[in-house]
């Protein structure tokens, strides 16, 4: 099962432009980041019993691309938390390392669900106060892409 091969790409595009979102509070700044993913490495350790079971992992790394240019790299994992026949639920964590800092994301994902919305949970550097949502389409395919809407709290 090729899951979340580079689950989250777009978080890391410094210089992709900023927009102000009408949904943002007056003291917030919204930044829109978009990218595609190029999976670099992937592994899926299978704990007993053989086949999808609670605790199995999917670990991945990849490059974040904007206009076919590498703008960051990321890595993360999804761990199976529930199996109900063909419906497999995973807790997914991802960190994107960008020029101006790292961006962290997490979500539950039911395999095959498309798109996936991930909570932006923080980061470092320019993203130390980040929150928002990253939407990922076509997970673990050559067409995987994402759009992150990041809110930065205005520092007072």
C-alpha positions as CSV (number, residue, x, y, z in Angstrom):
1,X,0.0,0.0,0.0
2,X,1.6,3.3,-1.1
3,X,0.2,5.6,1.4
4,X,0.9,9.3,1.7
5,X,4.1,8.9,-0.2
6,X,5.1,12.5,0.4
7,X,1.9,13.3,2.0
8,X,2.5,17.0,2.3
9,X,4.2,19.1,0.0
10,X,3.2,22.6,-0.1
11,X,3.9,23.8,3.3
12,X,7.3,24.9,2.5
13,X,7.3,27.5,-0.1
14,X,8.8,30.7,1.1
15,X,8.3,33.4,-1.4
16,X,5.2,31.9,-3.0
17,X,3.3,35.0,-2.2
18,X,1.0,36.2,0.5
19,X,-2.7,37.0,0.3
20,X,-4.9,38.5,2.9
21,X,-7.9,36.3,3.5
22,X,-11.3,37.8,4.1
23,X,-11.9,35.0,6.7
24,X,-8.8,36.1,8.7
25,X,-9.2,38.2,11.8
26,X,-8.0,41.9,11.4
27,X,-4.8,41.2,13.3
28,X,-3.9,38.1,11.3
29,X,-2.0,37.7,8.1
30,X,-2.9,34.9,5.7
31,X,-0.2,33.3,3.5
32,X,-1.1,30.9,0.7
33,X,1.5,28.2,-0.2
34,X,1.1,25.8,-3.1
35,X,3.4,23.0,-4.3
36,X,3.6,19.5,-5.8
37,X,5.5,16.6,-4.2
38,X,8.2,14.4,-5.4
39,X,8.6,11.3,-3.2
40,X,12.2,10.4,-2.4
41,X,12.0,7.5,0.1
42,X,9.2,5.4,1.4
43,X,9.0,2.4,3.8
44,X,6.1,0.5,5.3
45,X,7.1,-1.7,8.2
46,X,4.5,-4.3,8.8
47,X,4.1,-5.4,12.4
48,X,2.4,-8.8,13.1
49,X,-0.1,-9.9,12.1
50,X,0.8,-9.8,8.4
51,X,-1.3,-7.2,6.5
52,X,-2.8,-3.9,7.6
53,X,-3.1,-3.8,11.4
54,X,-3.1,-1.3,14.2
55,X,0.5,0.0,14.7
56,X,1.8,-0.5,11.2
57,X,3.7,2.5,9.8
58,X,4.1,4.3,6.5
59,X,7.2,6.5,6.6
60,X,8.1,8.9,3.8
61,X,10.3,11.8,2.7
62,X,10.2,13.9,-0.4
63,X,10.9,17.2,-2.1
64,X,8.6,20.2,-2.3
65,X,8.4,21.6,-5.8
66,X,7.2,24.9,-7.2
67,X,7.4,25.2,-11.0
68,X,9.5,22.0,-11.0
69,X,12.1,23.7,-8.7
70,X,12.9,22.3,-5.3
71,X,11.9,24.8,-2.6
72,X,12.0,22.5,0.4
73,X,11.9,19.0,1.7
74,X,9.7,17.1,4.1
75,X,9.2,13.9,5.9
76,X,6.7,12.2,8.1
77,X,4.8,9.1,9.0
78,X,1.3,7.7,9.1
79,X,0.5,5.0,11.7
80,X,-2.6,2.8,11.4
81,X,-4.9,3.5,14.4
82,X,-8.0,1.6,13.2
83,X,-8.9,-1.2,10.7
84,X,-12.5,-1.9,9.7
85,X,-12.3,-4.2,6.7
86,X,-11.0,-2.1,3.8
87,X,-11.4,1.1,5.8
88,X,-8.0,1.9,7.3
89,X,-7.6,5.0,9.5
90,X,-4.2,6.5,10.1
91,X,-2.8,9.3,12.3
92,X,-0.4,11.3,10.0
93,X,2.3,13.7,11.0
94,X,4.4,15.8,8.6
95,X,7.2,18.4,8.9
96,X,8.2,20.5,5.9
97,X,11.7,22.1,6.1
98,X,11.7,25.4,4.2
99,X,14.1,28.3,3.6
100,X,12.5,30.4,6.4
101,X,11.8,27.6,8.9
102,X,9.8,24.4,9.4
103,X,6.1,23.9,9.2
104,X,4.3,21.1,11.0
105,X,1.0,19.4,10.1
106,X,-1.2,16.5,11.3
107,X,-4.5,14.8,10.6
108,X,-6.4,11.5,10.6
109,X,-6.6,10.0,7.2
110,X,-8.8,7.2,5.9
111,X,-6.9,5.6,3.0
112,X,-8.3,6.6,-0.3
113,X,-10.0,9.8,1.0
114,X,-9.3,12.7,-1.4
115,X,-8.6,15.5,-0.6
116,X,-7.1,15.4,2.9
117,X,-7.3,18.4,5.2
118,X,-4.5,18.7,7.7
119,X,-4.2,21.0,10.7
120,X,-1.2,23.3,10.6
121,X,0.1,22.9,14.1
122,X,3.0,25.3,14.2
123,X,6.6,25.4,13.2
124,X,9.9,27.2,13.6
125,X,11.4,30.4,12.3
126,X,9.0,32.4,10.1
127,X,6.4,29.7,10.9
128,X,6.7,29.7,14.7
129,X,3.2,31.0,15.2
130,X,1.6,29.3,12.2
131,X,-1.8,27.8,12.2
132,X,-4.3,27.0,9.5
133,X,-5.2,24.2,7.1
134,X,-3.2,22.3,4.4
135,X,-5.3,20.5,1.8
136,X,-3.6,17.6,-0.1
137,X,-4.9,16.0,-3.3
138,X,-3.9,12.8,-5.1
139,X,-1.9,11.4,-2.2
140,X,0.9,8.9,-3.1
141,X,0.5,9.5,-6.9
142,X,2.6,11.4,-9.4
143,X,0.0,14.2,-9.3
144,X,0.2,14.8,-5.5
145,X,-0.2,18.5,-4.7
146,X,-1.2,20.7,-1.8
147,X,-2.4,24.2,-0.9
148,X,-1.7,25.5,2.6
149,X,-3.6,28.5,4.0
150,X,-1.4,29.7,6.9
151,X,-2.4,32.3,9.4
152,X,0.3,34.2,11.2
153,X,-0.7,36.1,14.3
154,X,0.5,39.7,14.3
155,X,3.2,40.1,16.9
156,X,2.5,43.1,19.2
